[in-house]
Amino acid sequence: MITISAGVIDEVIKEARAYHHPHFTGASISRFNRLVFHFKPFTGAEEEPARPLGTWKDDNLTPDSRALIDAEYDEASRLWREAAFTAAIKQATNDAASLWDTYTQNRTTMDQLLTSLDSKPDTYWRATVSQLVAAQNKALDAAIAWDRKGLEIATVHDRFLYSDLSCADVYKAASVDPGEWLIGSLYDYEAFRGGPLTRAVQQQVDAQREHLRTVASLSGDRDPA
C-alpha cells in the first residue's frame, strides 16, 4: 500500500495525467489516510487494464506519481476482473435455471416411479417398470444436458479463479440464484468420464436396475429392466 499525503495528492494526479486509465475519474485520501481511487464503472467488455509501458522511461514522473500509477492500474485491473467475471457468469447461466428444472422434474418422476413399484399389483408391475426405464433415460439425458451447462459455468469460474469475488458474491452481482445447482470444478468435467451430475444419476440408475433384477429373479420374472 502506498502512502501519499492529502496535501500533494492533487499534484501527483496532475503529474500522472498522461497515463491515467480512461475510466479513472480521480483519487482521494480517506479518513483513515488510505489512497482511494475512483473509476467509471467497468463492464468487463473492455481490455484488461495494464500499466502503460511509457511510464517506465518517463523521467518527468516523480516516485509518488509512479507509485500512484502502479496502484491505480492494480485497482483498475481488480475492478475489471470483477466486472468481467460477473458478465461471464451472467451469460453462462442464461438458461441454467430451465435446464436444472428439467433435470429435477425428471429425477423426481424417476424416483417416484421406483417407490410406486412397492405398492403396484403384479398385473401392473411390468408396465410400471417400463415407465421407470423411460424415466431413467430422461433423467440421464437431462443430467447430461445440465453437465454441459455446468462445464460452461465451471470454465468461467476457472478463468477468474483469482478474482476477489467469491462464488456467492459473483452470483449475487449477476442476479443469479444457483439454488441447489450441482457444479463441479473444471477438473471434475475434464478428468472423468461424464460430468458430476451424470455420474451421480448413472450410479442411481444402476442401483435401481440392480434392485429390479434382484426382485425379478426372486419372483420368477427374468426381464424387469
C-alpha atoms as a printed R data frame, in Angstrom:
    type eleno elety resid chain resno       x       y       z
1   ATOM     1    CA   MET     A     1   0.000   0.000   0.000
2   ATOM     2    CA   ILE     A     2   1.430   3.368  -0.976
3   ATOM     3    CA   THR     A     3   1.237   6.484   1.149
4   ATOM     4    CA   ILE     A     4   0.623   9.873  -0.437
5   ATOM     5    CA   SER     A     5  -0.320  12.778   1.767
6   ATOM     6    CA   ALA     A     6  -3.566  14.650   1.245
7   ATOM     7    CA   GLY     A     7  -1.581  17.826   0.617
8   ATOM     8    CA   VAL     A     8   0.113  16.538  -2.521
9   ATOM     9    CA   ILE     A     9  -2.467  14.134  -3.979
10  ATOM    10    CA   ASP     A    10  -3.826  16.667  -6.482
11  ATOM    11    CA   GLU     A    11  -0.328  17.459  -7.731
12  ATOM    12    CA   VAL     A    12   0.563  13.785  -8.059
13  ATOM    13    CA   ILE     A    13  -2.628  13.099 -10.016
14  ATOM    14    CA   LYS     A    14  -1.744  16.000 -12.309
15  ATOM    15    CA   GLU     A    15   1.815  14.727 -12.841
16  ATOM    16    CA   ALA     A    16   0.463  11.335 -13.913
17  ATOM    17    CA   ARG     A    17  -2.339  12.713 -16.119
18  ATOM    18    CA   ALA     A    18  -0.852  11.349 -19.369
19  ATOM    19    CA   TYR     A    19  -1.089   7.791 -18.054
20  ATOM    20    CA   HIS     A    20  -4.397   7.543 -16.224
21  ATOM    21    CA   HIS     A    21  -6.736   4.761 -17.292
22  ATOM    22    CA   PRO     A    22  -9.672   6.036 -19.406
23  ATOM    23    CA   HIS     A    23 -12.079   5.035 -16.624
24  ATOM    24    CA   PHE     A    24 -10.104   6.932 -13.964
25  ATOM    25    CA   THR     A    25 -12.054   9.860 -12.540
26  ATOM    26    CA   GLY     A    26  -9.913  10.762  -9.552
27  ATOM    27    CA   ALA     A    27  -8.282   9.723  -6.306
28  ATOM    28    CA   SER     A    28  -8.553  10.886  -2.739
29  ATOM    29    CA   ILE     A    29  -7.207  10.198   0.724
30  ATOM    30    CA   SER     A    30  -9.702   8.570   3.061
31  ATOM    31    CA   ARG     A    31 -10.229   9.494   6.691
32  ATOM    32    CA   PHE     A    32  -8.011   6.519   7.525
33  ATOM    33    CA   ASN     A    33  -5.226   8.019   5.392
34  ATOM    34    CA   ARG     A    34  -5.647   5.432   2.645
35  ATOM    35    CA   LEU     A    35  -5.477   6.155  -1.065
36  ATOM    36    CA   VAL     A    36  -8.875   5.639  -2.700
37  ATOM    37    CA   PHE     A    37  -9.333   5.521  -6.467
38  ATOM    38    CA   HIS     A    38 -12.470   6.483  -8.353
39  ATOM    39    CA   PHE     A    39 -13.412   4.986 -11.734
40  ATOM    40    CA   LYS     A    40 -16.331   4.938 -14.085
41  ATOM    41    CA   PRO     A    41 -17.990   1.503 -13.867
42  ATOM    42    CA   PHE     A    42 -16.347  -1.310 -15.810
43  ATOM    43    CA   THR     A    43 -18.481  -3.663 -17.907
44  ATOM    44    CA   GLY     A    44 -15.826  -6.343 -18.387
45  ATOM    45    CA   ALA     A    45 -16.003  -5.901 -22.164
46  ATOM    46    CA   GLU     A    46 -13.009  -3.563 -22.076
47  ATOM    47    CA   GLU     A    47  -9.412  -4.715 -22.448
48  ATOM    48    CA   GLU     A    48  -7.936  -5.679 -19.102
49  ATOM    49    CA   PRO     A    49  -6.177  -2.608 -17.684
50  ATOM    50    CA   ALA     A    50  -2.389  -2.746 -17.935
51  ATOM    51    CA   ARG     A    51   0.133  -0.108 -16.889
52  ATOM    52    CA   PRO     A    52   1.287   1.907 -19.923
53  ATOM    53    CA   LEU     A    53   4.826   0.973 -20.971
54  ATOM    54    CA   GLY     A    54   5.791   4.621 -21.351
55  ATOM    55    CA   THR     A    55   5.759   5.170 -17.606
56  ATOM    56    CA   TRP     A    56   8.949   3.161 -17.195
57  ATOM    57    CA   LYS     A    57  11.042   5.618 -19.227
58  ATOM    58    CA   ASP     A    58   9.288   8.915 -18.464
59  ATOM    59    CA   ASP     A    59  11.817  10.987 -16.497
60  ATOM    60    CA   ASN     A    60   9.164  13.577 -15.675
61  ATOM    61    CA   LEU     A    61   7.400  11.220 -13.277
62  ATOM    62    CA   THR     A    62   8.228  11.508  -9.609
63  ATOM    63    CA   PRO     A    63   8.387   8.449  -7.335
64  ATOM    64    CA   ASP     A    64   4.977   9.397  -5.946
65  ATOM    65    CA   SER     A    65   3.370   9.614  -9.392
66  ATOM    66    CA   ARG     A    66   4.914   6.288 -10.443
67  ATOM    67    CA   ALA     A    67   3.599   4.691  -7.267
68  ATOM    68    CA   LEU     A    68   0.154   6.180  -7.880
69  ATOM    69    CA   ILE     A    69   0.060   4.821 -11.438
70  ATOM    70    CA   ASP     A    70   1.034   1.352 -10.213
71  ATOM    71    CA   ALA     A    71  -1.677   1.379  -7.567
72  ATOM    72    CA   GLU     A    72  -4.212   2.870  -9.981
73  ATOM    73    CA   TYR     A    73  -3.771   0.103 -12.533
74  ATOM    74    CA   ASP     A    74  -3.788  -2.578  -9.853
75  ATOM    75    CA   GLU     A    75  -7.159  -1.293  -8.683
76  ATOM    76    CA   ALA     A    76  -8.462  -0.848 -12.229
77  ATOM    77    CA   SER     A    77  -7.478  -4.419 -13.052
78  ATOM    78    CA   ARG     A    78  -9.237  -5.701  -9.924
79  ATOM    79    CA   LEU     A    79 -12.436  -3.860 -10.770
80  ATOM    80    CA   TRP     A    80 -12.279  -5.009 -14.382
81  ATOM    81    CA   ARG     A    81 -11.886  -8.655 -13.323
82  ATOM    82    CA   GLU     A    82 -14.918  -8.396 -11.078
83  ATOM    83    CA   ALA     A    83 -16.980  -6.866 -13.880
84  ATOM    84    CA   ALA     A    84 -15.745  -9.399 -16.453
85  ATOM    85    CA   PHE     A    85 -16.382 -12.296 -14.066
86  ATOM    86    CA   THR     A    86 -19.905 -11.070 -13.360
87  ATOM    87    CA   ALA     A    87 -20.696 -10.584 -17.059
88  ATOM    88    CA   ALA     A    88 -19.332 -14.017 -17.967
89  ATOM    89    CA   ILE     A    89 -21.319 -15.753 -15.212
90  ATOM    90    CA   LYS     A    90 -24.471 -13.932 -16.261
91  ATOM    91    CA   GLN     A    91 -24.023 -15.151 -19.827
92  ATOM    92    CA   ALA     A    92 -23.049 -18.709 -18.858
93  ATOM    93    CA   THR     A    93 -26.074 -19.117 -16.574
94  ATOM    94    CA   ASN     A    94 -28.548 -17.610 -19.033
95  ATOM    95    CA   ASP     A    95 -30.632 -20.797 -19.453
96  ATOM    96    CA   ALA     A    96 -29.306 -22.742 -16.480
97  ATOM    97    CA   ALA     A    97 -32.468 -22.472 -14.370
98  ATOM    98    CA   SER     A    98 -34.643 -24.137 -17.010
99  ATOM    99    CA   LEU     A    99 -32.114 -26.941 -17.545
100 ATOM   100    CA   TRP     A   100 -31.920 -27.604 -13.812
101 ATOM   101    CA   ASP     A   101 -35.725 -27.564 -13.511
102 ATOM   102    CA   THR     A   102 -35.958 -30.098 -16.335
103 ATOM   103    CA   TYR     A   103 -33.487 -32.342 -14.553
104 ATOM   104    CA   THR     A   104 -35.194 -32.117 -11.153
105 ATOM   105    CA   GLN     A   105 -38.612 -32.860 -12.678
106 ATOM   106    CA   ASN     A   106 -37.299 -35.928 -14.497
107 ATOM   107    CA   ARG     A   107 -35.350 -37.084 -11.463
108 ATOM   108    CA   THR     A   108 -38.431 -36.751  -9.256
109 ATOM   109    CA   THR     A   109 -40.516 -38.761 -11.738
110 ATOM   110    CA   MET     A   110 -37.857 -41.479 -11.837
111 ATOM   111    CA   ASP     A   111 -37.633 -41.767  -8.063
112 ATOM   112    CA   GLN     A   112 -41.409 -41.697  -7.593
113 ATOM   113    CA   LEU     A   113 -41.913 -44.497 -10.110
114 ATOM   114    CA   LEU     A   114 -39.396 -46.671  -8.312
115 ATOM   115    CA   THR     A   115 -41.136 -46.058  -4.991
116 ATOM   116    CA   SER     A   116 -44.545 -46.796  -6.520
117 ATOM   117    CA   LEU     A   117 -43.428 -50.298  -7.522
118 ATOM   118    CA   ASP     A   118 -43.673 -51.402  -3.892
119 ATOM   119    CA   SER     A   119 -47.428 -50.907  -3.937
120 ATOM   120    CA   LYS     A   120 -48.234 -51.921  -7.522
121 ATOM   121    CA   PRO     A   121 -50.174 -55.152  -8.027
122 ATOM   122    CA   ASP     A   122 -48.365 -57.786 -10.093
123 ATOM   123    CA   THR     A   123 -50.531 -57.076 -13.121
124 ATOM   124    CA   TYR     A   124 -49.167 -53.523 -13.308
125 ATOM   125    CA   TRP     A   125 -45.620 -54.207 -12.216
126 ATOM   126    CA   ARG     A   126 -44.031 -54.760 -15.645
127 ATOM   127    CA   ALA     A   127 -45.812 -51.751 -17.153
128 ATOM   128    CA   THR     A   128 -44.536 -49.567 -14.320
129 ATOM   129    CA   VAL     A   129 -41.012 -50.923 -14.778
130 ATOM   130    CA   SER     A   130 -41.242 -49.942 -18.441
131 ATOM   131    CA   GLN     A   131 -42.277 -46.427 -17.400
132 ATOM   132    CA   LEU     A   132 -39.415 -46.346 -14.915
133 ATOM   133    CA   VAL     A   133 -36.852 -47.268 -17.575
134 ATOM   134    CA   ALA     A   134 -38.149 -44.463 -19.779
135 ATOM   135    CA   ALA     A   135 -37.971 -42.050 -16.829
136 ATOM   136    CA   GLN     A   136 -34.417 -43.164 -16.045
137 ATOM   137    CA   ASN     A   137 -33.350 -42.433 -19.611
138 ATOM   138    CA   LYS     A   138 -34.993 -39.000 -19.473
139 ATOM   139    CA   ALA     A   139 -33.265 -38.246 -16.158
140 ATOM   140    CA   LEU     A   140 -29.906 -39.257 -17.646
141 ATOM   141    CA   ASP     A   141 -30.483 -37.123 -20.724
142 ATOM   142    CA   ALA     A   142 -31.400 -34.158 -18.525
143 ATOM   143    CA   ALA     A   143 -28.299 -34.728 -16.369
144 ATOM   144    CA   ILE     A   144 -26.088 -34.793 -19.458
145 ATOM   145    CA   ALA     A   145 -27.640 -31.534 -20.674
146 ATOM   146    CA   TRP     A   146 -27.096 -29.982 -17.246
147 ATOM   147    CA   ASP     A   147 -23.468 -31.107 -17.110
148 ATOM   148    CA   ARG     A   148 -22.816 -29.381 -20.433
149 ATOM   149    CA   LYS     A   149 -24.094 -26.211 -18.804
150 ATOM   150    CA   GLY     A   150 -22.141 -26.989 -15.624
151 ATOM   151    CA   LEU     A   151 -18.941 -27.269 -17.666
152 ATOM   152    CA   GLU     A   152 -19.629 -23.868 -19.187
153 ATOM   153    CA   ILE     A   153 -20.125 -22.326 -15.752
154 ATOM   154    CA   ALA     A   154 -17.113 -24.136 -14.277
155 ATOM   155    CA   THR     A   155 -14.948 -22.841 -17.130
156 ATOM   156    CA   VAL     A   156 -15.881 -19.283 -16.184
157 ATOM   157    CA   HIS     A   157 -15.064 -19.921 -12.531
158 ATOM   158    CA   ASP     A   158 -11.698 -21.374 -13.521
159 ATOM   159    CA   ARG     A   159 -10.939 -18.436 -15.804
160 ATOM   160    CA   PHE     A   160 -11.499 -15.986 -12.953
161 ATOM   161    CA   LEU     A   161 -10.089 -18.208 -10.233
162 ATOM   162    CA   TYR     A   162  -8.094 -15.356  -8.725
163 ATOM   163    CA   SER     A   163 -10.848 -12.780  -8.732
164 ATOM   164    CA   ASP     A   164 -11.616 -11.190  -5.382
165 ATOM   165    CA   LEU     A   165 -15.265 -12.194  -5.850
166 ATOM   166    CA   SER     A   166 -16.352 -15.433  -4.212
167 ATOM   167    CA   CYS     A   167 -18.811 -17.752  -5.951
168 ATOM   168    CA   ALA     A   168 -21.633 -16.418  -3.795
169 ATOM   169    CA   ASP     A   169 -20.611 -12.824  -4.497
170 ATOM   170    CA   VAL     A   170 -20.466 -13.229  -8.264
171 ATOM   171    CA   TYR     A   171 -23.874 -14.936  -8.408
172 ATOM   172    CA   LYS     A   172 -25.331 -12.104  -6.354
173 ATOM   173    CA   ALA     A   173 -23.671  -9.499  -8.577
174 ATOM   174    CA   ALA     A   174 -25.078 -11.245 -11.654
175 ATOM   175    CA   SER     A   175 -28.564 -11.504 -10.059
176 ATOM   176    CA   VAL     A   176 -28.425 -15.298 -10.317
177 ATOM   177    CA   ASP     A   177 -29.811 -17.714  -7.725
178 ATOM   178    CA   PRO     A   178 -27.920 -21.025  -8.103
179 ATOM   179    CA   GLY     A   179 -30.119 -22.779  -5.545
180 ATOM   180    CA   GLU     A   180 -29.080 -26.432  -5.405
181 ATOM   181    CA   TRP     A   181 -27.276 -26.490  -8.735
182 ATOM   182    CA   LEU     A   182 -24.548 -29.121  -8.890
183 ATOM   183    CA   ILE     A   183 -21.487 -27.538 -10.486
184 ATOM   184    CA   GLY     A   184 -18.141 -29.268 -10.225
185 ATOM   185    CA   SER     A   185 -14.683 -27.878 -10.748
186 ATOM   186    CA   LEU     A   186 -13.258 -27.808 -14.248
187 ATOM   187    CA   TYR     A   187 -11.240 -30.870 -13.248
188 ATOM   188    CA   ASP     A   188 -14.470 -32.760 -12.490
189 ATOM   189    CA   TYR     A   189 -15.508 -32.432 -16.113
190 ATOM   190    CA   GLU     A   190 -12.138 -32.912 -17.792
191 ATOM   191    CA   ALA     A   191 -10.595 -35.727 -15.765
192 ATOM   192    CA   PHE     A   192 -13.552 -38.116 -15.503
193 ATOM   193    CA   ARG     A   193 -15.995 -39.679 -17.924
194 ATOM   194    CA   GLY     A   194 -19.170 -37.641 -17.854
195 ATOM   195    CA   GLY     A   195 -19.965 -34.716 -15.584
196 ATOM   196    CA   PRO     A   196 -20.592 -34.992 -11.844
197 ATOM   197    CA   LEU     A   197 -24.383 -34.981 -12.150
198 ATOM   198    CA   THR     A   198 -24.402 -37.552 -14.952
199 ATOM   199    CA   ARG     A   199 -22.162 -39.833 -12.904
200 ATOM   200    CA   ALA     A   200 -24.403 -39.486  -9.857
201 ATOM   201    CA   VAL     A   201 -27.578 -40.221 -11.819
202 ATOM   202    CA   GLN     A   202 -25.972 -43.150 -13.624
203 ATOM   203    CA   GLN     A   203 -24.973 -44.649 -10.269
204 ATOM   204    CA   GLN     A   204 -28.548 -44.261  -9.045
205 ATOM   205    CA   VAL     A   205 -29.970 -45.805 -12.213
206 ATOM   206    CA   ASP     A   206 -27.540 -48.722 -11.943
207 ATOM   207    CA   ALA     A   207 -28.582 -49.274  -8.321
208 ATOM   208    CA   GLN     A   208 -32.270 -49.152  -9.239
209 ATOM   209    CA   ARG     A   209 -31.860 -51.628 -12.070
210 ATOM   210    CA   GLU     A   210 -29.840 -53.990  -9.900
211 ATOM   211    CA   HIS     A   211 -32.640 -53.853  -7.352
212 ATOM   212    CA   LEU     A   212 -35.206 -54.630 -10.051
213 ATOM   213    CA   ARG     A   213 -33.160 -57.570 -11.329
214 ATOM   214    CA   THR     A   214 -32.898 -58.954  -7.819
215 ATOM   215    CA   VAL     A   215 -36.659 -58.630  -7.249
216 ATOM   216    CA   ALA     A   216 -37.389 -60.174 -10.650
217 ATOM   217    CA   SER     A   217 -35.039 -63.075 -10.016
218 ATOM   218    CA   LEU     A   218 -36.580 -63.847  -6.657
219 ATOM   219    CA   SER     A   219 -40.125 -63.545  -8.005
220 ATOM   220    CA   GLY     A   220 -39.527 -65.545 -11.176
221 ATOM   221    CA   ASP     A   221 -39.655 -62.603 -13.594
222 ATOM   222    CA   ARG     A   222 -36.494 -62.753 -15.718
223 ATOM   223    CA   ASP     A   223 -36.659 -59.456 -17.625
224 ATOM   224    CA   PRO     A   224 -37.684 -56.495 -15.450
225 ATOM   225    CA   ALA     A   225 -35.434 -53.831 -16.968
